[in-house]
Amino acid sequence: MTTQTTRTAENAGRPRSPGDDAIGPPPRRPTLVPAERYYSATFAALEVERMWPRVWQLACSVDHVAEPGDYFEYRCGPYSVLVVRGDDGVLRAFQNVCRHRGNTLCAGTGSGLNELKCGYHGWTWDLSGALKRVPNRKGFGALRMSELPLHAARVDTWERLVFVNLDRDAMPLADYLEQVPSDVAWNRLGEFRCYATMTIEVEANWKTVADGYSETYHIQTLHPELRRCMDDVHAPQVIWGHTGKSEQLYGVQSPQLRKTLSSRDVWDAYVYTQGALMGVEEGTPLPDGRPSPGESVAEVIAERTRAFAAQRGVELSWASTDQLMRLHQYNVFPNMTLLTNADHLTTMHSLPGPDPDRGDLVMMLWTRMPPGAPRMTPVDVRMTAGEAEPGAVLTQDITVLPGVQRGLHQPGFTHLTLSNEERRVINMHLNLERYLDLPDGQRITGGETP
């Protein structure tokens, strides 16, 4: 993969040039992606065989597995990985399978484990994965306990995010994440604590879900409220390889709007779409007399955000208005995005469902806490798309997904036609082709750069 925009770590978190837009140099022609990738059972089986067991995937937060005996089951298609904090404080991951007859050892998330016992026949392992007890062992003859540990998986952390990989020979997580950690190092992500995860069942392929948080092209149509408080034009993007990034500045109107909005208009749109980030309810008016002469509405929002953080003991005087108002959105192949500014962090990843037309959107919700703050035990909930209320913008995103998935099946629709503004979507497909080792006739075409 080639880097399309050059960035350095020391510039991370600083304002971009107004000339940097979401499109960049346009290609000679659009990129065409075969539509069947989004609904073909054969293609989904290839993903299960060649891709999902070989990539690093966000499983949970450190807050899920902070203490000895804490555990978390991560499921992706047919695969189940058990993340466990051992008695020795070491974080480990195992394939979630009893080595006797294949029963699942643990489900969900919890705490207080002192061993891993199969509920079928009672085979038992310690938290380091060593087999320590087999009922009626003599019936097996010369059964060597040391030869039957749990099958280990790779596990590693970045800040308070826990990643797993079934491939024991996979590249280190730090290499897989490329420039992402250094690019966002200014934001001290380790101070955030996960307080909840929300798994939303959607009638769409996992890639259909992931595409929605990998481009800003849809904002002008699907999210008209955002255009009243966000610059969707000067939104520079970068591709590193497994990863990519986009930035969007909030507290300003879209340059695509013909009418100049008042500060009150921008404030109202921000409150409607992002008000929870500064602790105000929908309908809260712009404070009287603000913005003052020489002050922008973005500075008013940033001030209110700092005050909201101070209520929970978080001091944000170090964060500039730009660092509070510019959303940094990182994509990590195959299925994760991380959205952050100086007082906001949300991670999302999409997972395959029981068939290619269904999937899950998993949102992990975080809040910045004072340094040294204790662990927050996350609340994990699962719901259908109809039950979910993740906010105005995400509700719009989720509502459109079933229609997109149905459209992909239509016999006349053979290819997605993608713009360079959607190049993070294109990059996902380029990586997918590399892992699946597709023949030339099944690869994406077009998109040649001048």
C-alpha positions in Angstrom: 0.0 0.0 0.0 1.2 3.5 -0.6 0.7 6.5 1.6 -1.6 9.0 0.0 -1.0 11.9 2.4 2.2 12.4 4.3 1.9 13.1 8.0 4.3 13.2 10.9 3.7 12.4 14.5 4.7 15.9 15.7 1.9 17.4 13.6 -0.8 15.2 15.0 -3.7 17.0 16.6 -2.8 20.3 15.0 -5.0 22.3 12.5 -4.7 21.2 8.9 -4.3 23.3 5.8 -7.6 24.6 4.5 -6.6 23.2 1.1 -6.6 19.6 2.4 -9.9 18.1 1.3 -11.6 14.7 1.6 -11.0 13.8 -2.0 -7.4 14.5 -2.7 -6.0 14.0 -6.2 -8.9 12.4 -8.2 -8.2 9.2 -10.1 -8.6 8.8 -13.8 -11.8 6.8 -13.3 -13.9 5.4 -10.5 -13.0 2.2 -8.6 -15.3 -0.8 -9.2 -15.9 -3.3 -6.5 -17.8 -6.6 -7.2 -21.1 -6.4 -5.3 -21.2 -10.1 -4.6 -18.5 -9.6 -2.0 -21.3 -8.3 0.3 -23.7 -11.2 0.0 -22.0 -14.3 -1.4 -21.8 -17.2 1.0 -18.8 -18.5 -0.9 -17.0 -15.1 -0.4 -18.0 -15.1 3.3 -16.5 -18.6 3.6 -13.2 -17.4 2.2 -13.1 -14.6 4.7 -13.7 -17.2 7.5 -10.9 -19.4 6.1 -8.3 -16.9 5.0 -8.8 -13.6 6.7 -10.5 -13.6 10.1 -8.0 -16.1 11.7 -5.1 -14.0 10.5 -5.9 -10.4 11.5 -5.7 -8.4 14.7 -9.2 -7.7 16.0 -10.4 -5.4 18.8 -12.0 -7.8 21.3 -12.7 -5.8 24.5 -11.3 -3.2 26.8 -8.8 -3.5 29.6 -11.7 -2.5 31.8 -13.4 -5.9 31.0 -10.4 -7.9 32.1 -8.6 -5.7 34.7 -8.4 -8.1 37.7 -7.3 -11.7 38.1 -10.1 -14.0 37.3 -11.8 -11.6 34.8 -12.7 -13.0 31.5 -14.3 -12.0 28.2 -15.5 -14.1 25.3 -14.9 -12.6 21.8 -16.9 -14.1 19.0 -16.3 -13.5 15.3 -18.3 -15.8 13.0 -17.6 -19.4 14.0 -14.5 -18.4 16.1 -14.5 -17.8 19.8 -11.6 -16.5 21.7 -11.4 -16.4 25.5 -9.5 -13.4 27.0 -8.5 -14.1 30.7 -6.6 -12.2 33.3 -4.5 -14.9 35.1 -3.8 -15.2 38.8 -0.3 -13.8 38.1 -1.9 -10.7 36.5 -0.9 -11.7 33.0 -3.4 -11.2 30.2 -3.8 -14.4 28.0 -6.1 -15.5 25.2 -7.2 -19.0 24.3 -9.3 -20.6 21.7 -12.5 -21.2 23.6 -12.7 -24.9 23.2 -12.4 -27.9 25.5 -9.7 -30.3 24.2 -11.9 -33.4 25.1 -15.0 -33.0 22.9 -14.9 -29.4 21.7 -17.4 -27.8 24.2 -17.2 -24.1 24.7 -15.6 -23.3 28.1 -17.0 -19.9 28.9 -19.6 -17.5 27.4 -20.0 -13.8 27.8 -18.0 -11.8 30.3 -17.5 -12.0 34.0 -15.1 -12.2 37.0 -14.0 -14.4 39.8 -12.7 -17.3 37.8 -10.0 -19.4 39.4 -10.0 -22.2 36.8 -11.5 -23.0 33.4 -13.8 -26.0 33.8 -15.7 -27.6 30.9 -19.4 -27.9 31.9 -19.8 -31.1 29.8 -17.4 -33.6 31.3 -15.4 -31.6 33.8 -12.0 -31.3 32.2 -10.3 -28.4 33.9 -7.4 -26.0 33.1 -5.8 -23.3 35.3 -5.8 -19.7 34.1 -2.5 -20.1 32.4 -4.0 -22.7 30.1 -2.4 -25.8 31.7 -4.6 -29.0 32.0 -4.8 -29.9 35.7 -7.8 -32.2 36.1 -9.5 -35.0 34.0 -12.3 -37.0 35.7 -11.8 -40.8 35.5 -8.4 -40.2 33.9 -7.5 -43.9 33.9 -10.1 -44.6 31.2 -7.9 -42.7 28.7 -4.8 -44.8 29.3 -1.5 -43.0 29.0 -3.0 -39.5 28.9 -0.2 -36.9 29.2 -1.7 -33.8 30.8 1.2 -31.6 29.6 0.3 -32.4 25.9 -3.2 -30.9 26.2 -3.0 -27.3 27.2 -5.6 -24.9 25.9 -4.8 -23.7 22.4 -3.3 -20.2 22.8 -4.2 -17.2 20.7 -2.2 -13.9 20.4 -3.3 -11.1 22.7 -1.9 -7.6 23.1 -3.0 -4.2 24.2 -2.8 -0.7 22.8 -3.6 1.8 25.5 -6.7 0.3 27.1 -7.9 -1.6 24.0 -7.4 -5.4 23.9 -6.7 -7.1 20.6 -6.6 -10.8 19.7 -5.3 -12.8 16.8 -5.8 -16.5 16.2 -2.5 -16.6 14.1 0.3 -17.3 16.5 2.8 -16.2 13.8 1.1 -12.9 13.1 3.1 -9.7 13.0 3.2 -7.8 16.4 0.2 -5.6 17.1 2.4 -2.5 17.2 3.5 -3.2 13.6 0.0 -3.9 12.5 -1.3 -0.6 13.8 1.4 1.3 11.8 1.4 5.1 12.5 -1.9 5.2 14.4 -0.4 5.1 17.9 2.1 7.9 17.2 -0.4 10.0 15.3 -2.8 10.1 18.3 -0.2 10.0 21.1 -1.0 13.7 21.9 -4.5 12.6 23.1 -3.4 10.3 26.0 -6.0 7.6 25.2 -4.9 5.7 28.3 -6.9 8.1 30.5 -10.2 7.0 29.0 -12.2 4.2 30.7 -14.8 2.0 28.9 -18.2 2.2 30.6 -20.4 0.3 28.2 -20.5 -1.7 25.0 -23.6 -1.8 22.8 -24.0 -4.6 20.3 -26.6 -3.8 17.6 -27.9 -6.5 15.3 -28.3 -5.2 11.8 -29.6 -6.6 8.6 -26.5 -6.0 6.6 -23.1 -7.5 5.9 -20.3 -6.6 8.2 -18.6 -4.7 5.3 -21.8 -2.7 4.6 -21.6 -1.6 8.2 -17.9 -0.8 8.2 -18.2 1.2 4.9 -20.6 3.6 6.7 -17.9 4.7 9.1 -15.2 4.8 6.5 -16.2 7.8 4.4 -17.8 11.3 4.7 -19.3 11.3 1.3 -22.8 10.4 2.7 -22.9 13.3 5.1 -24.3 15.8 2.6 -27.4 13.6 2.1 -27.9 11.4 5.1 -26.8 13.8 7.8 -28.0 17.3 6.8 -27.8 18.4 10.5 -24.0 17.6 10.6 -23.4 19.9 7.6 -24.7 22.8 9.8 -21.9 22.2 12.3 -19.1 20.3 10.6 -16.7 20.8 7.7 -17.1 17.8 5.5 -15.0 19.3 2.6 -11.7 20.1 4.2 -11.5 16.6 5.8 -8.0 15.2 4.9 -7.5 11.5 4.6 -4.4 9.3 4.8 -3.8 5.6 4.0 -0.9 3.8 5.7 -1.6 0.1 4.9 -3.7 -1.8 7.3 -4.8 1.5 8.7 -6.1 4.9 7.5 -7.4 8.2 8.9 -9.8 11.0 8.3 -10.3 14.3 10.2 -13.4 16.5 10.4 -13.6 19.9 12.2 -16.8 20.6 14.2 -18.2 23.9 15.3 -18.2 25.3 11.8 -20.6 25.0 8.9 -20.0 22.9 5.8 -18.5 25.0 2.9 -21.0 23.4 0.7 -23.9 25.3 2.2 -24.7 28.4 0.2 -26.2 30.3 3.1 -24.0 31.6 5.8 -25.4 30.3 9.1 -25.6 32.3 12.3 -23.6 31.2 15.4 -26.9 30.1 16.9 -27.6 27.9 13.9 -24.3 26.2 14.3 -24.7 25.8 18.1 -28.2 24.3 17.7 -27.0 21.8 15.1 -24.1 20.8 17.4 -26.3 20.4 20.4 -28.7 18.2 18.4 -26.0 15.9 17.1 -23.2 16.1 19.7 -24.7 17.8 22.7 -23.9 14.9 25.0 -20.2 15.6 24.5 -20.5 18.9 26.4 -23.2 17.7 28.8 -26.1 19.7 27.4 -29.6 18.5 26.5 -31.3 18.9 23.1 -32.8 22.4 22.9 -30.3 24.1 25.2 -29.9 27.6 23.8 -26.6 29.4 23.0 -25.7 31.3 26.1 -26.7 35.0 26.0 -24.0 37.3 24.7 -22.0 34.5 23.2 -19.9 34.3 21.1 -18.4 37.6 22.3 -16.7 39.9 19.7 -13.7 38.2 18.2 -14.9 34.8 19.6 -16.1 31.9 17.5 -19.0 29.5 18.3 -16.4 26.7 18.2 -14.6 28.4 21.1 -17.9 28.6 23.1 -18.4 24.9 22.5 -14.8 24.1 23.5 -15.2 26.1 26.7 -18.4 24.3 27.6 -16.7 21.0 26.9 -13.8 21.8 29.3 -16.3 22.8 32.0 -18.2 19.5 31.5 -15.0 17.6 31.9 -14.1 19.5 35.0 -17.3 18.2 36.7 -15.7 14.7 36.7 -12.3 15.9 37.7 -10.7 16.1 34.3 -8.5 19.1 33.5 -8.5 20.0 29.8 -6.6 23.3 29.8 -3.9 21.5 27.8 -6.3 21.0 24.9 -6.7 23.6 22.2 -10.0 24.5 20.6 -8.9 22.6 17.6 -8.0 19.5 19.6 -11.5 19.6 21.2 -13.4 20.3 18.0 -11.5 18.2 15.4 -12.6 14.6 15.2 -9.9 12.1 14.4 -11.2 8.9 12.8 -8.9 6.0 12.5 -9.7 2.8 10.5 -8.0 -0.5 11.3 -8.4 -3.3 8.9 -10.6 -5.2 8.7 -13.5 -3.9 10.8 -12.6 -1.2 13.4 -12.8 2.5 13.6 -11.7 4.7 16.5 -13.2 8.2 16.8 -11.6 10.7 19.2 -11.0 14.3 20.1 -9.5 15.7 23.3 -12.6 14.7 25.4 -14.2 12.0 23.4 -13.5 8.4 22.5 -15.8 5.8 20.8 -14.6 2.6 19.1 -16.8 0.7 16.7 -16.3 -2.6 15.0 -18.5 -4.8 12.8 -18.8 -8.5 12.9 -20.2 -11.2 10.6 -23.7 -12.5 11.5 -25.3 -15.9 10.9 -25.4 -15.3 7.2 -23.8 -12.7 4.8 -26.9 -10.5 5.0 -26.7 -10.0 8.7 -24.0 -8.6 11.0 -23.4 -6.8 14.3 -22.2 -3.3 15.0 -20.4 -3.2 18.3 -19.9 0.2 19.9 -17.5 0.7 22.9 -18.3 3.9 24.8 -15.5 5.6 26.8 -15.1 8.6 29.0 -11.9 10.4 30.0 -11.2 10.2 33.7 -8.6 11.8 36.0 -5.2 10.1 35.9 -5.1 7.1 38.3 -8.9 6.8 38.3 -10.1 3.2 39.1 -11.4 0.8 36.6 -15.0 1.1 35.5 -16.7 -2.2 34.9 -18.4 -1.9 31.5 -22.1 -2.7 31.1 -22.6 -4.9 28.0 -25.9 -4.8 26.2 -27.2 -6.4 23.0 -30.2 -5.2 21.0 -31.8 -5.1 17.6 -31.5 -2.2 15.3 -35.1 -1.2 16.1 -34.4 -1.1 19.8 -31.2 0.9 19.6 -31.1 4.6 20.2 -27.4 5.5 19.8 -28.0 9.1 18.9 -29.4 11.0 16.0 -26.5 10.5 13.6 -25.8 6.8 14.3 -29.5 6.1 14.2 -29.6 7.5 10.6 -26.6 5.4 9.7 -28.2 2.2 11.1 -31.6 2.8 9.5 -30.2 3.0 6.0 -28.2 -0.2 6.2 -30.9 -2.8 5.4 -31.8 -0.9 2.2 -28.2 -0.8 1.1 -27.9 -4.6 1.7 -31.1 -5.3 -0.3 -29.9 -3.2 -3.1 -26.6 -5.1 -3.4 -28.6 -8.2 -4.4 -30.3 -6.6 -7.4 -29.4 -8.4 -10.7 -28.5 -5.2 -12.5 -26.1 -4.0 -9.7 -22.9 -5.8 -10.4 -20.3 -3.4 -8.9 -20.0 -0.6 -6.4 -18.7 2.6 -8.1 -16.5 4.4 -5.7 -15.0 7.8 -5.5 -11.5 8.7 -4.2 -13.5 10.3 -1.3 -14.3 6.7 -0.4 -10.7 5.6 -0.5 -10.7 4.1 3.0 -13.4 1.8 1.8 -11.3 1.0 -1.3 -8.3 0.3 1.0 -10.3 -2.2 3.0 -11.0 -4.1 -0.2 -7.4 -4.0 -1.3 -6.3 -5.5 2.1 -9.1 -8.0 1.8 -7.9 -9.1 -1.6 -4.4 -9.6 -0.2 -5.6 -11.8 2.6 -8.0 -13.8 0.4 -5.4 -14.2 -2.4 -8.1 -13.6 -5.0 -7.4 -14.3 -8.7 -7.2 -11.2 -11.0 -10.7 -11.7 -12.4 -12.2 -11.2 -9.0 -10.3 -8.1 -7.9 -11.4 -4.5 -7.9 -10.7 -2.5 -11.1 -10.3 1.2 -12.0 -9.3 4.0 -9.7 -5.9 4.6 -11.4 -4.2 7.7 -10.2 -2.9 10.2 -12.7 
